[in-house]
Amino acid sequence: MLNLRPEDIQHKSYLNQLLMEITDQPRLAQGLAFKGGTCAAMLGYLDRFSVDLDFDVLAGTDEAAMRKSFHGVFDKLGFSVRLEFDNALFFQLRYPVRTGKRNTLKVSTSNMSVRANQYKVQYFPEIDRLLNSQTIETMFANKLVLLTDRYVQDKTIAGRDVYDIHHFFMQGYSYHAAVIQERTGFSPREYFGRLIEFITEQVTQTIINQDLNSLLPNKQFQRVRKVLLPDTLAMLASEQNRLEEDG
């Protein structure tokens, strides 16, 4: 169970309501696989707050029909759509509350085909539902790639990506190497070298502070923020060396 700040409890409630309704819609439940920070946190793999819902769209899915199902869910919950993409199932929503610092959340899907991604049906106790989702090994591998991928696609860097990589290494989780190979065209050993260079050159303490201070309780944030970058670089270098020794 995450240690939520008081201002996050309301947001978490709306997030859970939305995920329950998505899961209860057969077309959505069968065509989507849950992933990302909220998924990892709800399964106990991650110890930070996450504000949005992310999914993979599975092959053979009718996205036009799914869009209608999404809108049905939003209408049922009284959510208004502030922004919607025509070429992807992406929605920025406002939930029906007038108080608090947050009143918006995003539902984002990816139809990028990654053959190496692995999924399984898992139980989510917070919503008392079974839901198809990425395995932790797949989530870890995609998170390793996402840090550089965000920058390539839209020139942004998310400090939470660094935090998640650090946390997954600290917990001893494995990553699915085939995902890294398929998504980047490099072996994990080669990619880790590039990732170390990217973090060293592009990720600053300011980026870490700005992104994480709203996702962690203050005590936890203060404890981790100064060691996060050097620790993560050391872990990546250690893993790169291990792969080199294994040949």
GROMACS elastic network, one bead per residue, 0.5 to 0.9 nm:
[ bonds ]
;  ai    aj funct       b0    kb
    1     4     6  0.87580   500
    1    41     6  0.84789   500
    1    42     6  0.80373   500
    1    44     6  0.74167   500
    1    47     6  0.81989   500
    2    41     6  0.77185   500
    2    42     6  0.86218   500
    2    44     6  0.86131   500
    2    46     6  0.87782   500
    2    47     6  0.61211   500
    2    48     6  0.67882   500
    2    49     6  0.71110   500
    3    47     6  0.82613   500
    3    48     6  0.81856   500
    3    49     6  0.83607   500
    3   216     6  0.84048   500
    3   217     6  0.72207   500
    4     7     6  0.80739   500
    4     8     6  0.60382   500
    4     9     6  0.63399   500
    4    12     6  0.87853   500
    4    48     6  0.85615   500
    4    49     6  0.70861   500
    4   215     6  0.88340   500
    4   216     6  0.79852   500
    4   217     6  0.70832   500
    5     8     6  0.53351   500
    5     9     6  0.67539   500
    5   215     6  0.89123   500
    5   216     6  0.81442   500
    5   217     6  0.63580   500
    6     9     6  0.55593   500
    6    10     6  0.79553   500
    7    10     6  0.66998   500
    7    11     6  0.76729   500
    7   100     6  0.64510   500
    7   101     6  0.70115   500
    7   102     6  0.79090   500
    8    11     6  0.52527   500
    8    12     6  0.61500   500
    8    13     6  0.87428   500
    8    49     6  0.82030   500
    8    51     6  0.87812   500
    8   100     6  0.87557   500
    8   101     6  0.87566   500
    8   102     6  0.79539   500
    9    12     6  0.51284   500
    9    13     6  0.63451   500
    9    14     6  0.89592   500
   10    13     6  0.51514   500
   10    14     6  0.65702   500
   10    15     6  0.86898   500
   10   100     6  0.82382   500
   10   102     6  0.86755   500
   10   103     6  0.89653   500
   11    14     6  0.52927   500
   11    15     6  0.61252   500
   11    16     6  0.86564   500
   11    51     6  0.75314   500
   11    95     6  0.88366   500
   11   100     6  0.89718   500
   11   102     6  0.68677   500
   11   103     6  0.71092   500
   11   104     6  0.83097   500
   11   105     6  0.83250   500
   12    16     6  0.61105   500
   12    17     6  0.85738   500
   12    49     6  0.87729   500
   12    50     6  0.86983   500
   12    51     6  0.75421   500
   13    16     6  0.51970   500
   13    17     6  0.62245   500
   13    18     6  0.86865   500
   14    17     6  0.50040   500
   14    18     6  0.61630   500
   14    19     6  0.86074   500
   14    77     6  0.89634   500
   14    95     6  0.73200   500
   15    18     6  0.52322   500
   15    19     6  0.62505   500
   15    20     6  0.86760   500
   15    51     6  0.76072   500
   15    52     6  0.73791   500
   15    53     6  0.77562   500
   15   105     6  0.77906   500
   16    19     6  0.50803   500
   16    20     6  0.60854   500
   16    21     6  0.86569   500
   16   126     6  0.75492   500
   16   127     6  0.64934   500
   17    20     6  0.51998   500
   17    21     6  0.63621   500
   17    22     6  0.87184   500
   17    77     6  0.80305   500
   17   127     6  0.80329   500
   18    21     6  0.52590   500
   18    22     6  0.62152   500
   18    23     6  0.86192   500
   18    53     6  0.89874   500
   18    73     6  0.75498   500
   18    74     6  0.78587   500
   18    77     6  0.75210   500
   19    22     6  0.50554   500
   19    23     6  0.60848   500
   19    24     6  0.85623   500
   19    53     6  0.77880   500
   19   127     6  0.78048   500
   20    23     6  0.51086   500
   20    24     6  0.61613   500
   20    25     6  0.88440   500
   20   127     6  0.61339   500
   20   128     6  0.84608   500
   20   129     6  0.74301   500
   21    24     6  0.50092   500
   21    25     6  0.64302   500
   21    73     6  0.62888   500
   21    74     6  0.89471   500
   21    76     6  0.88198   500
   21    77     6  0.85683   500
   22    25     6  0.53825   500
   22    26     6  0.83056   500
   22    27     6  0.89431   500
   22    28     6  0.60891   500
   22    29     6  0.65704   500
   22    69     6  0.84853   500
   22    70     6  0.73981   500
   22    73     6  0.68023   500
   23    26     6  0.71611   500
   23    28     6  0.67340   500
   23    30     6  0.86634   500
   23   129     6  0.74245   500
   23   130     6  0.81034   500
   23   131     6  0.68387   500
   24    27     6  0.89196   500
   24    28     6  0.80212   500
   24    29     6  0.68891   500
   24   129     6  0.86766   500
   25    28     6  0.54299   500
   25    29     6  0.59799   500
   25    30     6  0.84897   500
   25    69     6  0.74111   500
   25    70     6  0.88578   500
   25    73     6  0.82431   500
   26    29     6  0.50476   500
   26    30     6  0.58585   500
   26    31     6  0.82989   500
   27    30     6  0.54291   500
   27    31     6  0.60636   500
   27    32     6  0.85420   500
   27    61     6  0.87687   500
   27    62     6  0.88848   500
   27    65     6  0.80543   500
   27    66     6  0.65910   500
   27    69     6  0.73402   500
   28    31     6  0.51681   500
   28    32     6  0.58818   500
   28    66     6  0.62143   500
   28    69     6  0.70526   500
   28    70     6  0.77170   500
   29    32     6  0.56682   500
   29    33     6  0.76946   500
   29   131     6  0.70653   500
   29   132     6  0.75268   500
   30    33     6  0.80728   500
   30    58     6  0.83229   500
   30    61     6  0.86312   500
   30   131     6  0.89578   500
   30   132     6  0.79791   500
   31    56     6  0.84668   500
   31    57     6  0.59871   500
   31    58     6  0.54015   500
   31    59     6  0.79211   500
   31    60     6  0.81550   500
   31    61     6  0.56290   500
   31    62     6  0.81200   500
   31    63     6  0.87168   500
   31    66     6  0.80450   500
   32    55     6  0.60123   500
   32    56     6  0.56229   500
   32    58     6  0.57345   500
   32    61     6  0.84863   500
   32   109     6  0.82917   500
   32   131     6  0.89879   500
   32   132     6  0.72987   500
   32   133     6  0.81164   500
   33    54     6  0.85942   500
   33    55     6  0.53092   500
   33    56     6  0.50524   500
   33    57     6  0.65713   500
   33    58     6  0.69873   500
   33   119     6  0.73088   500
   33   120     6  0.86980   500
   33   121     6  0.89219   500
   33   131     6  0.75186   500
   33   132     6  0.50467   500
   33   134     6  0.65419   500
   34    38     6  0.88426   500
   34    39     6  0.62613   500
   34    53     6  0.78424   500
   34    54     6  0.61963   500
   34    56     6  0.65209   500
   34   119     6  0.89896   500
   34   131     6  0.72893   500
   34   132     6  0.62963   500
   34   134     6  0.63600   500
   35    38     6  0.73963   500
   35    39     6  0.51905   500
   35    40     6  0.71232   500
   35    53     6  0.78707   500
   35    54     6  0.55333   500
   35    55     6  0.53020   500
   35    56     6  0.70361   500
   35   133     6  0.58764   500
   35   134     6  0.55638   500
   35   135     6  0.85269   500
   35   139     6  0.68604   500
   36    39     6  0.53945   500
   36    40     6  0.62253   500
   36    41     6  0.86706   500
   36    50     6  0.87816   500
   36    52     6  0.87506   500
   36    53     6  0.74408   500
   36    54     6  0.56851   500
   36    55     6  0.75140   500
   36   134     6  0.85207   500
   36   139     6  0.68291   500
   36   142     6  0.89279   500
   36   143     6  0.81034   500
   37    40     6  0.50816   500
   37    41     6  0.60139   500
   37    42     6  0.85075   500
   37    46     6  0.73200   500
   37    48     6  0.82129   500
   37    49     6  0.80133   500
   37    50     6  0.56768   500
   37    51     6  0.83814   500
   37    52     6  0.80992   500
   37    53     6  0.81885   500
   37    54     6  0.80972   500
   37   139     6  0.88372   500
   37   160     6  0.89507   500
   37   164     6  0.81225   500
   38    41     6  0.50973   500
   38    42     6  0.60542   500
   38    43     6  0.85794   500
   38    46     6  0.84753   500
   38    48     6  0.88018   500
   38    49     6  0.74066   500
   38    50     6  0.50244   500
   38    51     6  0.70100   500
   38    52     6  0.66814   500
   38    53     6  0.63640   500
   38    54     6  0.77413   500
   39    42     6  0.52443   500
   39    43     6  0.62954   500
   39    44     6  0.87444   500
   39    45     6  0.85891   500
   39    46     6  0.87814   500
   39    50     6  0.87526   500
   39    53     6  0.77505   500
   39    54     6  0.79285   500
   39   124     6  0.87922   500
   39   133     6  0.77620   500
   39   134     6  0.85491   500
   40    43     6  0.52426   500
   40    44     6  0.63102   500
   40    45     6  0.50142   500
   40    46     6  0.54291   500
   40    47     6  0.86480   500
   40   136     6  0.74797   500
   40   139     6  0.78295   500
   41    44     6  0.50912   500
   41    45     6  0.55711   500
   41    47     6  0.60560   500
   41    48     6  0.67732   500
   41    49     6  0.73182   500
   41    50     6  0.74929   500
   42    45     6  0.75688   500
   42    46     6  0.78578   500
   42   124     6  0.65077   500
   42   125     6  0.78386   500
   42   126     6  0.70324   500
   43    46     6  0.77734   500
   43   122     6  0.83369   500
   43   123     6  0.79291   500
   43   124     6  0.63581   500
   43   125     6  0.81416   500
   44    47     6  0.71970   500
   45   136     6  0.75524   500
   45   167     6  0.87028   500
   45   168     6  0.76292   500
   45   171     6  0.83129   500
   45   173     6  0.89487   500
   46    49     6  0.85513   500
   46   164     6  0.72145   500
   46   167     6  0.71208   500
   46   168     6  0.76387   500
   47   164     6  0.89019   500
   47   167     6  0.81965   500
   47   216     6  0.83675   500
   48   160     6  0.89923   500
   48   164     6  0.86600   500
   48   212     6  0.88963   500
   48   215     6  0.59138   500
   48   216     6  0.56214   500
   48   217     6  0.84411   500
   49   214     6  0.82986   500
   49   216     6  0.64080   500
   49   217     6  0.89555   500
   50    53     6  0.84231   500
   50   215     6  0.67142   500
   51   104     6  0.89061   500
   51   105     6  0.64609   500
   51   106     6  0.78530   500
   51   215     6  0.84129   500
   52   105     6  0.54960   500
   52   106     6  0.50670   500
   52   107     6  0.62021   500
   52   108     6  0.79101   500
   53   105     6  0.79754   500
   53   106     6  0.63099   500
   53   108     6  0.63090   500
   53   109     6  0.84706   500
   54   106     6  0.82021   500
   54   107     6  0.59809   500
   54   109     6  0.56816   500
   54   110     6  0.80704   500
   55   107     6  0.80173   500
   55   108     6  0.63541   500
   55   110     6  0.64174   500
   55   111     6  0.89035   500
   55   133     6  0.81818   500
   56   108     6  0.86282   500
   56   109     6  0.54193   500
   56   111     6  0.60567   500
   56   112     6  0.77931   500
   56   113     6  0.88465   500
   56   133     6  0.85705   500
   56   134     6  0.86283   500
   57    60     6  0.87792   500
   57    61     6  0.69952   500
   57    63     6  0.82888   500
   57    89     6  0.89043   500
   57   109     6  0.62695   500
   57   110     6  0.57822   500
   57   112     6  0.79391   500
   57   113     6  0.87034   500
   58    61     6  0.60297   500
   58   110     6  0.89489   500
   58   111     6  0.70375   500
   58   113     6  0.82289   500
   59   111     6  0.78551   500
   59   113     6  0.76561   500
   61    64     6  0.89126   500
   61    65     6  0.86396   500
   61    66     6  0.80282   500
   62    65     6  0.54913   500
   62    66     6  0.62935   500
   62    67     6  0.88151   500
   63    67     6  0.60688   500
   63    68     6  0.87381   500
   63    88     6  0.84080   500
   63    89     6  0.75019   500
   64    67     6  0.51347   500
   64    68     6  0.66779   500
   64    69     6  0.89059   500
   64    89     6  0.89617   500
   65    68     6  0.52552   500
   65    69     6  0.64422   500
   65    70     6  0.88002   500
   66    70     6  0.61212   500
   66    71     6  0.86218   500
   66    89     6  0.83238   500
   67    70     6  0.50837   500
   67    71     6  0.63125   500
   67    72     6  0.86593   500
   67    89     6  0.67052   500
   68    71     6  0.51608   500
   68    72     6  0.62471   500
   68    73     6  0.88000   500
   69    73     6  0.63715   500
   69    74     6  0.87583   500
   70    73     6  0.51372   500
   70    74     6  0.62882   500
   70    75     6  0.86698   500
   70    89     6  0.88540   500
   71    75     6  0.60660   500
   71    76     6  0.84931   500
   71    81     6  0.86191   500
   72    75     6  0.52101   500
   72    76     6  0.61681   500
   72    77     6  0.87801   500
   73    76     6  0.51286   500
   73    77     6  0.63806   500
   73    78     6  0.86341   500
   73    79     6  0.84803   500
   74    77     6  0.53164   500
   74    78     6  0.60686   500
   74    80     6  0.69209   500
   74    81     6  0.78612   500
   74    93     6  0.83335   500
   75    78     6  0.50372   500
   75    79     6  0.60235   500
   75    80     6  0.74738   500
   76    79     6  0.77469   500
   77    95     6  0.81099   500
   77    96     6  0.84600   500
   78    94     6  0.88811   500
   78    95     6  0.68331   500
   78    96     6  0.63319   500
   79    93     6  0.62388   500
   79    94     6  0.56137   500
   79    96     6  0.62516   500
   80    92     6  0.86059   500
   80    93     6  0.56222   500
   80    94     6  0.52377   500
   80    95     6  0.65930   500
   80    96     6  0.80110   500
   81    84     6  0.69478   500
   81    91     6  0.66148   500
   81    92     6  0.59695   500
   81    94     6  0.64471   500
   82    91     6  0.75308   500
   82    92     6  0.54592   500
   82    93     6  0.54854   500
   82    94     6  0.66519   500
   82   104     6  0.88105   500
   83    90     6  0.80609   500
   83    91     6  0.57205   500
   83    93     6  0.71401   500
   84    88     6  0.83345   500
   84    89     6  0.75959   500
   84    90     6  0.57039   500
   84    92     6  0.64680   500
   84    93     6  0.88567   500
   85    88     6  0.55050   500
   85    89     6  0.65185   500
   85    90     6  0.55244   500
   85    91     6  0.69025   500
   86    89     6  0.75183   500
   86    90     6  0.82967   500
   87    90     6  0.85795   500
   88    91     6  0.89667   500
   88   108     6  0.84009   500
   88   109     6  0.72100   500
   88   110     6  0.75808   500
   88   111     6  0.80023   500
   89   107     6  0.79019   500
   89   108     6  0.63937   500
   89   109     6  0.55969   500
   89   110     6  0.77264   500
   89   111     6  0.88345   500
   90   106     6  0.73976   500
   90   107     6  0.57611   500
   90   109     6  0.61292   500
   90   110     6  0.87375   500
   91   105     6  0.84354   500
   91   106     6  0.56505   500
   91   107     6  0.51990   500
   91   108     6  0.64733   500
   92   104     6  0.70089   500
   92   105     6  0.59578   500
   92   107     6  0.65322   500
   92   108     6  0.84511   500
   93   103     6  0.83418   500
   93   104     6  0.53764   500
   93   105     6  0.53614   500
   93   106     6  0.59469   500
   93   107     6  0.78054   500
   94    97     6  0.83878   500
   94   103     6  0.56221   500
   94   105     6  0.65914   500
   94   106     6  0.88291   500
   95    98     6  0.89159   500
   95   103     6  0.56538   500
   95   104     6  0.61071   500
   95   105     6  0.78421   500
   96   103     6  0.75326   500
   97   100     6  0.79839   500
   97   103     6  0.64910   500
   98   103     6  0.75416   500
   99   102     6  0.80710   500
   99   103     6  0.79304   500
  100   103     6  0.71476   500
  102   105     6  0.82818   500
  110   113     6  0.84485   500
  113   116     6  0.89419   500
  113   117     6  0.86329   500
  114   117     6  0.56359   500
  114   179     6  0.72297   500
  114   182     6  0.71930   500
  114   183     6  0.72678   500
  115   118     6  0.82036   500
  115   178     6  0.89977   500
  115   179     6  0.79741   500
  115   182     6  0.79840   500
  116   138     6  0.82236   500
  116   176     6  0.80609   500
  116   177     6  0.88255   500
  116   178     6  0.58116   500
  116   179     6  0.51768   500
  116   180     6  0.88544   500
  116   182     6  0.71813   500
  117   134     6  0.72372   500
  117   135     6  0.82942   500
  117   138     6  0.57819   500
  117   139     6  0.86184   500
  117   142     6  0.86774   500
  117   176     6  0.81590   500
  117   178     6  0.83065   500
  117   179     6  0.62816   500
  118   133     6  0.84793   500
  118   134     6  0.59042   500
  118   135     6  0.59822   500
  118   137     6  0.81181   500
  118   138     6  0.60151   500
  118   176     6  0.86048   500
  119   132     6  0.65552   500
  119   133     6  0.53336   500
  119   135     6  0.53910   500
  119   138     6  0.79418   500
  120   131     6  0.82173   500
  120   132     6  0.54503   500
  120   133     6  0.56779   500
  120   134     6  0.64704   500
  120   135     6  0.63843   500
  121   130     6  0.62836   500
  121   131     6  0.52832   500
  121   133     6  0.61173   500
  121   134     6  0.86214   500
  122   129     6  0.83950   500
  122   130     6  0.54627   500
  122   131     6  0.55388   500
  122   132     6  0.61780   500
  122   133     6  0.67665   500
  122   135     6  0.89023   500
  123   127     6  0.88720   500
  123   128     6  0.71506   500
  123   129     6  0.58514   500
  123   131     6  0.64309   500
  123   132     6  0.88058   500
  124   127     6  0.59094   500
  124   128     6  0.57205   500
  124   129     6  0.54594   500
  124   130     6  0.61302   500
  124   131     6  0.72186   500
  125   129     6  0.67576   500
  125   130     6  0.86487   500
  126   129     6  0.80696   500
  127   130     6  0.87971   500
  134   137     6  0.80267   500
  134   138     6  0.59178   500
  134   139     6  0.60911   500
  135   138     6  0.51765   500
  135   139     6  0.61903   500
  135   140     6  0.86139   500
  136   140     6  0.59915   500
  136   141     6  0.85324   500
  136   173     6  0.74813   500
  136   174     6  0.78118   500
  136   175     6  0.75803   500
  136   176     6  0.87646   500
  137   140     6  0.52129   500
  137   141     6  0.62761   500
  137   142     6  0.86788   500
  137   173     6  0.70053   500
  137   174     6  0.54481   500
  137   176     6  0.50329   500
  137   177     6  0.86417   500
  138   141     6  0.51950   500
  138   142     6  0.61320   500
  138   143     6  0.84760   500
  138   174     6  0.88677   500
  138   175     6  0.63037   500
  138   176     6  0.54540   500
  138   177     6  0.86602   500
  138   179     6  0.70403   500
  139   142     6  0.52127   500
  139   143     6  0.60043   500
  139   144     6  0.86468   500
  139   175     6  0.76960   500
  139   176     6  0.84386   500
  140   143     6  0.50843   500
  140   144     6  0.63010   500
  140   145     6  0.88458   500
  140   164     6  0.82799   500
  140   165     6  0.70914   500
  140   168     6  0.68731   500
  140   169     6  0.89426   500
  140   173     6  0.77493   500
  140   174     6  0.73373   500
  140   175     6  0.52264   500
  140   176     6  0.74392   500
  141   144     6  0.51948   500
  141   145     6  0.65520   500
  141   146     6  0.86797   500
  141   174     6  0.84321   500
  141   176     6  0.55553   500
  141   177     6  0.67410   500
  141   178     6  0.84674   500
  141   179     6  0.60930   500
  141   180     6  0.60105   500
  142   145     6  0.51017   500
  142   146     6  0.59033   500
  142   147     6  0.88994   500
  142   175     6  0.85602   500
  142   176     6  0.86221   500
  142   179     6  0.68671   500
  142   180     6  0.70878   500
  142   183     6  0.84302   500
  143   147     6  0.66190   500
  143   161     6  0.65123   500
  143   162     6  0.87320   500
  143   164     6  0.74720   500
  143   165     6  0.67787   500
  144   147     6  0.60723   500
  144   148     6  0.79300   500
  144   161     6  0.77348   500
  144   162     6  0.84717   500
  144   164     6  0.88782   500
  144   165     6  0.64935   500
  144   175     6  0.87880   500
  144   180     6  0.78104   500
  144   192     6  0.87256   500
  144   195     6  0.82371   500
  145   148     6  0.59027   500
  145   149     6  0.60171   500
  145   150     6  0.87417   500
  145   179     6  0.87453   500
  145   180     6  0.65883   500
  145   183     6  0.74662   500
  145   184     6  0.74576   500
  145   191     6  0.86498   500
  145   195     6  0.84867   500
  146   150     6  0.58601   500
  146   151     6  0.85567   500
  146   161     6  0.73431   500
  147   150     6  0.58510   500
  147   151     6  0.71486   500
  147   157     6  0.67011   500
  147   158     6  0.69721   500
  147   159     6  0.86375   500
  147   161     6  0.57623   500
  147   162     6  0.72576   500
  147   195     6  0.82720   500
  147   199     6  0.87800   500
  148   151     6  0.52879   500
  148   152     6  0.63939   500
  148   153     6  0.87956   500
  148   157     6  0.77765   500
  148   195     6  0.71548   500
  148   198     6  0.73177   500
  148   199     6  0.87005   500
  149   152     6  0.50689   500
  149   153     6  0.61028   500
  149   154     6  0.85019   500
  149   155     6  0.89205   500
  150   153     6  0.52791   500
  150   154     6  0.59211   500
  150   155     6  0.64446   500
  150   156     6  0.56811   500
  150   157     6  0.63059   500
  150   158     6  0.79404   500
  151   154     6  0.55433   500
  151   157     6  0.58854   500
  152   155     6  0.58864   500
  152   156     6  0.81504   500
  153   156     6  0.80407   500
  154   157     6  0.89172   500
  157   160     6  0.88885   500
  157   161     6  0.81840   500
  157   202     6  0.82028   500
  157   203     6  0.72539   500
  157   207     6  0.74761   500
  158   161     6  0.55518   500
  158   162     6  0.73909   500
  158   203     6  0.87380   500
  158   207     6  0.71925   500
  158   208     6  0.76573   500
  158   211     6  0.65679   500
  158   212     6  0.88871   500
  159   162     6  0.53539   500
  159   163     6  0.64861   500
  159   164     6  0.88227   500
  159   203     6  0.77550   500
  159   204     6  0.87772   500
  159   205     6  0.88401   500
  159   207     6  0.57361   500
  159   209     6  0.75933   500
  159   210     6  0.77889   500
  159   211     6  0.53680   500
  159   212     6  0.64388   500
  160   164     6  0.60276   500
  160   165     6  0.85439   500
  160   208     6  0.73383   500
  160   211     6  0.63693   500
  160   212     6  0.60842   500
  160   215     6  0.83421   500
  161   164     6  0.51633   500
  161   165     6  0.62306   500
  161   166     6  0.85888   500
  162   165     6  0.52181   500
  162   166     6  0.61595   500
  162   167     6  0.85899   500
  162   199     6  0.86420   500
  162   203     6  0.88814   500
  162   208     6  0.80784   500
  162   228     6  0.76256   500
  162   229     6  0.75689   500
  162   232     6  0.72253   500
  163   166     6  0.51176   500
  163   167     6  0.60887   500
  163   168     6  0.86171   500
  163   208     6  0.83795   500
  163   212     6  0.81806   500
  163   224     6  0.88168   500
  163   225     6  0.89601   500
  163   228     6  0.68572   500
  163   229     6  0.86340   500
  163   232     6  0.82114   500
  164   167     6  0.50066   500
  164   168     6  0.60410   500
  164   169     6  0.85223   500
  165   168     6  0.52290   500
  165   169     6  0.62217   500
  165   170     6  0.85650   500
  165   232     6  0.73564   500
  166   169     6  0.52788   500
  166   170     6  0.61352   500
  166   171     6  0.87124   500
  166   228     6  0.71954   500
  166   229     6  0.87079   500
  166   231     6  0.73877   500
  166   232     6  0.53169   500
  166   233     6  0.89469   500
  166   235     6  0.76863   500
  167   171     6  0.61653   500
  167   172     6  0.86841   500
  167   232     6  0.89997   500
  168   171     6  0.51573   500
  168   172     6  0.63881   500
  168   173     6  0.55781   500
  168   174     6  0.81238   500
  169   172     6  0.51412   500
  169   173     6  0.60578   500
  169   174     6  0.79535   500
  169   232     6  0.84460   500
  169   235     6  0.72161   500
  169   236     6  0.88265   500
  170   173     6  0.78123   500
  170   235     6  0.87490   500
  174   177     6  0.88542   500
  175   178     6  0.88537   500
  175   179     6  0.84701   500
  175   180     6  0.87565   500
  176   179     6  0.57888   500
  176   180     6  0.73214   500
  177   180     6  0.53497   500
  177   181     6  0.64130   500
  177   182     6  0.87621   500
  177   187     6  0.77447   500
  177   188     6  0.62612   500
  178   181     6  0.50080   500
  178   182     6  0.60323   500
  178   183     6  0.84787   500
  178   187     6  0.83570   500
  178   188     6  0.84789   500
  179   182     6  0.51910   500
  179   183     6  0.59868   500
  179   184     6  0.83656   500
  180   183     6  0.53149   500
  180   184     6  0.58574   500
  180   185     6  0.75459   500
  180   186     6  0.71330   500
  180   187     6  0.69907   500
  180   188     6  0.61817   500
  180   191     6  0.77720   500
  181   184     6  0.55792   500
  181   185     6  0.50768   500
  181   186     6  0.50965   500
  181   187     6  0.51526   500
  181   188     6  0.65781   500
  181   191     6  0.83995   500
  182   185     6  0.56095   500
  182   186     6  0.77608   500
  182   187     6  0.88308   500
  183   186     6  0.82202   500
  184   187     6  0.81411   500
  184   191     6  0.75391   500
  185   191     6  0.86285   500
  186   189     6  0.78488   500
  186   190     6  0.57365   500
  186   191     6  0.56003   500
  187   190     6  0.52155   500
  187   191     6  0.60499   500
  187   192     6  0.85452   500
  188   192     6  0.59230   500
  188   193     6  0.86165   500
  188   240     6  0.77899   500
  188   243     6  0.80347   500
  189   192     6  0.53183   500
  189   193     6  0.66224   500
  189   239     6  0.79251   500
  189   240     6  0.51792   500
  189   241     6  0.80550   500
  189   242     6  0.87979   500
  189   243     6  0.59704   500
  189   244     6  0.69615   500
  190   193     6  0.53659   500
  190   194     6  0.66618   500
  190   195     6  0.88271   500
  190   240     6  0.80087   500
  191   194     6  0.50505   500
  191   195     6  0.60385   500
  191   196     6  0.85697   500
  191   240     6  0.88800   500
  192   196     6  0.60116   500
  192   197     6  0.84999   500
  192   236     6  0.63197   500
  192   237     6  0.74525   500
  192   239     6  0.80097   500
  192   240     6  0.61243   500
  193   196     6  0.52518   500
  193   197     6  0.63733   500
  193   198     6  0.87028   500
  193   236     6  0.81687   500
  193   237     6  0.76653   500
  193   240     6  0.71307   500
  194   197     6  0.50989   500
  194   198     6  0.61208   500
  194   199     6  0.87136   500
  195   199     6  0.61411   500
  195   200     6  0.84723   500
  195   233     6  0.88884   500
  195   236     6  0.81845   500
  196   199     6  0.53177   500
  196   200     6  0.61162   500
  196   201     6  0.86202   500
  196   232     6  0.88491   500
  196   233     6  0.61078   500
  196   236     6  0.68501   500
  196   237     6  0.73786   500
  197   200     6  0.51713   500
  197   201     6  0.61491   500
  197   202     6  0.83893   500
  198   201     6  0.52919   500
  198   202     6  0.56909   500
  198   203     6  0.74344   500
  199   202     6  0.53517   500
  199   204     6  0.81506   500
  199   229     6  0.79961   500
  199   233     6  0.76811   500
  200   203     6  0.63653   500
  200   204     6  0.82151   500
  200   229     6  0.84897   500
  200   233     6  0.79866   500
  201   204     6  0.82296   500
  203   206     6  0.83068   500
  203   207     6  0.65044   500
  203   208     6  0.76349   500
  203   229     6  0.81868   500
  204   207     6  0.52931   500
  204   208     6  0.65752   500
  204   209     6  0.88134   500
  204   229     6  0.83365   500
  205   208     6  0.50379   500
  205   209     6  0.61278   500
  205   210     6  0.86038   500
  205   225     6  0.78797   500
  205   226     6  0.76584   500
  205   229     6  0.78205   500
  206   209     6  0.50982   500
  206   210     6  0.60479   500
  206   211     6  0.85458   500
  207   210     6  0.53388   500
  207   211     6  0.61876   500
  207   212     6  0.84568   500
  208   211     6  0.55779   500
  208   212     6  0.60001   500
  208   213     6  0.82087   500
  208   225     6  0.69419   500
  208   228     6  0.83434   500
  208   229     6  0.84400   500
  209   212     6  0.55430   500
  209   213     6  0.57758   500
  209   221     6  0.84179   500
  209   225     6  0.67990   500
  210   213     6  0.60115   500
  210   214     6  0.78604   500
  211   214     6  0.67664   500
  211   215     6  0.74733   500
  212   215     6  0.50802   500
  212   216     6  0.62331   500
  212   221     6  0.70659   500
  212   225     6  0.82293   500
  213   216     6  0.58866   500
  213   217     6  0.76424   500
  213   218     6  0.69994   500
  213   221     6  0.62260   500
  213   222     6  0.86577   500
  213   225     6  0.89244   500
  214   217     6  0.77584   500
  214   218     6  0.85306   500
  214   221     6  0.89538   500
  215   221     6  0.83866   500
  216   219     6  0.80905   500
  216   220     6  0.61851   500
  216   221     6  0.55104   500
  217   220     6  0.54161   500
  217   221     6  0.60586   500
  217   222     6  0.86639   500
  218   222     6  0.60196   500
  218   223     6  0.84790   500
  219   222     6  0.52777   500
  219   223     6  0.62254   500
  219   224     6  0.88401   500
  220   223     6  0.51015   500
  220   224     6  0.63191   500
  220   225     6  0.84641   500
  221   224     6  0.54459   500
  221   225     6  0.57617   500
  222   225     6  0.56508   500
  222   226     6  0.75971   500
  223   226     6  0.73938   500
  223   227     6  0.80151   500
  224   227     6  0.56201   500
  224   228     6  0.57361   500
  225   228     6  0.54298   500
  225   229     6  0.79696   500
  226   229     6  0.71982   500
  226   230     6  0.82320   500
  227   230     6  0.57304   500
  227   231     6  0.57650   500
  227   232     6  0.83190   500
  228   231     6  0.52962   500
  228   232     6  0.59755   500
  228   233     6  0.85757   500
  229   232     6  0.52535   500
  229   233     6  0.62005   500
  229   234     6  0.86175   500
  230   233     6  0.51772   500
  230   234     6  0.61340   500
  230   235     6  0.86634   500
  231   234     6  0.51217   500
  231   235     6  0.62304   500
  231   236     6  0.87052   500
  232   235     6  0.50880   500
  232   236     6  0.61889   500
  232   237     6  0.85628   500
  233   236     6  0.51809   500
  233   237     6  0.61196   500
  233   238     6  0.85445   500
  234   237     6  0.51087   500
  234   238     6  0.60781   500
  234   239     6  0.86256   500
  235   238     6  0.50554   500
  235   239     6  0.61940   500
  235   240     6  0.85601   500
  236   239     6  0.51194   500
  236   240     6  0.60919   500
  236   241     6  0.85980   500
  237   240     6  0.50011   500
  237   241     6  0.61486   500
  237   242     6  0.85924   500
  238   241     6  0.51270   500
  238   242     6  0.62148   500
  238   243     6  0.87286   500
  239   243     6  0.62501   500
  239   244     6  0.86491   500
  240   243     6  0.51914   500
  240   244     6  0.62808   500
  240   245     6  0.87431   500
  241   244     6  0.50247   500
  241   245     6  0.61901   500
  241   246     6  0.85803   500
  242   245     6  0.51600   500
  242   246     6  0.61774   500
  242   247     6  0.86653   500
  243   246     6  0.50430   500
  243   247     6  0.63014   500
  244   247     6  0.50904   500
